[in-house]
Amino acid sequence: MSIGTGKIPLIQALPWFSPVSSSNELEGKQFILVTDSVDTDGRFLLYAQASQTLLLFQKKKQEGVDMESSPAVLWISCGTLTESLVASSLRKMGCEAASNYIRGPRDKTNLWKGPLSIHSIMTELVKEEKDISDGRNDLCLKNLYKRIKNWAAQFCNSTATRPLIVIDDASALGNMFGERLTYFFLSYVRSIPHINIIVRCSNDIDKELYVEQDLPSVHPSRKVDWFGAGGQRREFNQLSPTEASWERTLVELANWVVDVVPLASGYSREAHGRLVVSAIPSGEPPLVMNYCLQDTSVSAIRLKTSNTR
């Protein structure tokens, strides 16, 4: 049985609390994969990590570090969210950089400059009337990668906060450009030095397969109450490659996987869902916590296990 141990700010409950941490194998680089579904939207994790990075950026600037030419957060929106909507959501969480982004003039010359840069792929395709159905969609991703690489190259201060690249979301990107090209694109972005990456994708296909196979009936004595990229992979080993979700291959790129799953008891006033955080690769059990969404913040409720029956 799991028991809550009190609410704390979400960012303090996550194992990679500081974006400048160098406690993992990738020389401090962190690739965080967030999986969610239509039942539980995990975009709040992206906002929380982006807000934390911008906050550390601001602190470094106040300490006298020259941050004028250094980027902090690049948000790549692959769905229907526009630049203004992303900035407005970040502003609600107290991001001064988001307020400046909304107030400041934006044109093609400064879209990729400053502490906060937001780029909507869908908006660009509509404005420039690009057609990705003609078989040249690889050029779009190549150009996007070059711009991301040039953005990251502005970071030159080793004592400053590592810039963060947000990909929201990989599933939508795969629908537009194809799964194979999207995987290679994310692999190339991962290879860019001195950055952290957080990617959101969907695990709805895995969820549908889980329901269709009725896995709990195979193990009637064991109730499985969560699934996602960080778990339930063993049960799907017998699936053919055509049945498996391509998003599961992104686990190979990540060193942290966060599955955003609904509570078995449904929504409540105190908790809106559950996070299962897995270190990849690691033999340690995943970190499990509930979360609660407020208007301007997100709280985590750490869980402790009780053996009382």
N, C-alpha and C positions, 0 to 999 in steps of 0.2 A: 504494500500500500504506500502511496506517495503522499507526503504531507508538505504543505507550503511553509516556507520559512521567512516570509515577509517580502515586500516589494522594494526593489532597488532600480535605479536607471538601467535600461537595457544594456547600454554600452559597457557598463561596469561588470556585467555578468558574462560577457563574451570572452572567450579565452585569448583572443588576439587584441585585447583592449587597446593597446597602443599601436598605431600603424607603423611606428619606427622600430618595433620589436625585431630582434634578430635571433629569436630562439628556435627557429625552424631551419630546415635543411637548405632552403632556396636562398641563402645569403640574405635573409630578412624579407625576401619577397613573399607576399601572401596572395594566393588565388583562392578566393572564397566563393563557393558555389551555393546558391540559395535555390531550393526547389519548393514549389508551392502548387496550388491547384485552384480551380474555380471556387472551392469552398473556403480556402484560406489564402489570401493575397499576401505575399511576402515582401512587397515593395517597401514596407516600413523599415526593413533591415537595411535596404540600400540608402534610404534617407538618413537613418541613424549613423551609418558608417561615413556617409558624405559629410554630415553635420560635424561629426567628431574630427574628421580630417581638416575641415575648414576652421574649426575652433583651434586646433593645434597650430594651424598656419597663422592665425591671428595672434596667438600667444608668442610665437617666434618673432613676429613682426614687432610686437610690443617690447620684446627683450632686446631689440636693436639689430636683429638679423636682417640682412638685406633680402627682402622677399618680393621686391617690386616686379622682377622679371621671372619669378618662379611660379609655375602653375601649381594648383592644389587639387582640384577635382575636375575631371572631364566626364560628363554624363552623356552617354550615347543612348538615345531613346529610339527603340526599334518598333514601337507600337504606335498607338494613337495619341499618346501624351505629347503635347507641344512643349516648346521651350518655356513658355510663360507658365504653364501648369506645373512643370517641375520646379521652377524657381519659386513659385508661390508656395508650394508645399515645403520647400526648404526654409523659406522665410518664416513660416509658422513655427518652425522648430528653433527659431532665434538666430538664424544665420545672417550675419551682417552682409556677407558677400552676396547672398541671394537678393537682399534688398537693393544693393548697389547694382546688381545685374539687371533688375527690373527697371530701376530708374535711369540707368545709363544708356546711351545710344548704342545700337548694335548694327553693324554692317559686315560685309564680307571680310574686311580687313582686321576686325578685332574679335570675330567670333571664336577664335582659337587662342585668345590671349587673356591674361588676368587670372585671378585665383579660381574663378568658377567659369567653366565653359560648358554649354549645353548644346547638343547637336541632335536634331531630329531627322532620322533617315527618311521617314515617310514624307515629312514636310519638304525636304530637299527634292525627292522624287516628283512630288506634285508641282513645286515651283518651277523646276527646270524641265518638267515634262519628259522625264526619262522613262524609257520603256525597258523593263528588265525581262520581258518575255521574248526578246529577240536573241537570246543565247549569249549576250555579252554582259551578263550580270556579274561575271568575275571582275570586270574592270571597275565596277562600282566599289566592290570590297577592297580591291587593290588600292584605289585612290583613297578610300577611307583609312586603310592601314597606314599609308604614307603620311596622311595628315595627323593621325594619332602619334606616329613615331616622331614627327616634327614637333608636335606639342610636348611630348615627353622630353625631347632634347633640350627644351628651355630650362629644365631642372638641372642646375649645376652646383648647388650648395649641398655638400654631403652632410652638413649638420642640421639641415632643415627637415621638415616632415616629408616623408615619401608621398609623391602625388598618387592620387587614387583614380582609377578608370572604372566607371560604372557602365555595365552593359545590361540594358533593360529593354527587352529580354531576349535571350538566345533562341527561344522557341519561335518567337515572331520573326526573328532574323532568319532562321532556318526555313520558315514558310515562304519568305520573300526570295531568298537567294539559293536555297537548297541546303540540305543537311551537310553534305560533304564539304562544300565551300565554306559554310559557317564554321565547321569544326576546324578546318585549316586556318581560317581567319583568326579564330580565338587562340589557336596554337601560336600563331605569329605574334599576336598581341601579348601573349604570355611571355614571349622571348624578349620583349623590350626591357632593358635593365632599369633598376632603381625606381620601380613603380609597384603599387599594389593594385589588385584587380578584384572586383566583386561582380559576379554574374548571376542573373536571375533567369530561371527556366521553369518549365512546367513538368510535373510528373503525373499529369492526368491519364496518359496512356498506361503507365504502370498501374495506376489506381483501377482503371477499367479491367485490365487483365487480372488484377488481384481479385476483384469482385467476381469475374467470370469463372475463375478457377476455384473459387470458394475454398481458399487455402485453410481456413480454420477447421473445415470438416476433415481435412487430412490429419490434423493434430487436435482432436477434440478436447484433449486435456490441457491444451495451451492456447490461450487467447492472445492473438496478435493485435495490438491496439495501435500500431503505427507502421508506416512504411515510407519509402522514399529512397533517394540516391544513397544515403548513408546506411540504409538497412533494407532487409527483405531481398537482398540480391541473391542469396543462396536459393530461395524458393523459385527464382526465375531462371536458374541455370539451364533448365531443360527447354526453354523457349528457343525457337529458331531466330536467326538474325533479323528476318523480316517482321517478326512479331515484337521484338524488343524495341523499346524507346531509344532513339538515337541520343537523347539527352543524357542517358546513363553513361555514355562514353566520355562525357565531360568530367566525370569523377577522376579520370586518369590525369587531367590537367590540374586538379585542385589539391590543396593541402588542408582545406577545411570544407566540410559539407554541412549545410544547415537545412534540415527538412522542416518546413512549416506545415503542421498537420492540425486538424480539428480535434477538439476534446471529445472523448467518447461520450461524455455526459451532455455535450452541446454547449452553446455559449452561456456565459453567466456574467453577472455584473463585475465580478472580480477578475475573471480570466476569459480571454477571447480565443485562445488557441494554445498550441504547444510547440516548442522548438526542440529539436533533437540535433545536437551539435556533435559531429564526428570528425576526429582528426584522421587524415588520410596520408600515408598509411599509419596505422597505429593498432596495437592490441588492446588499448585501453577501452573501457566501456564508454558509450556516448554520454555527453552531458545533456540532461533533460531539464527543461524549465517551462513554465507557463508564461504567457505574456498578456499584457493588458494595454490597449490602445487608448490614449487620451487625445484631446484636440491638438496639443502642442508637444507631446512627449510620448514615449513608450516605456513601460515598466516591465521588469522581469520578476517572476516569482520562482525563486530557487526551490527545488524539490529535494526532500531527503527520503530515503527508503526506510520503511519500518517493516520489520519481520513479524509484527504482531498479526495473528490470524483471527 
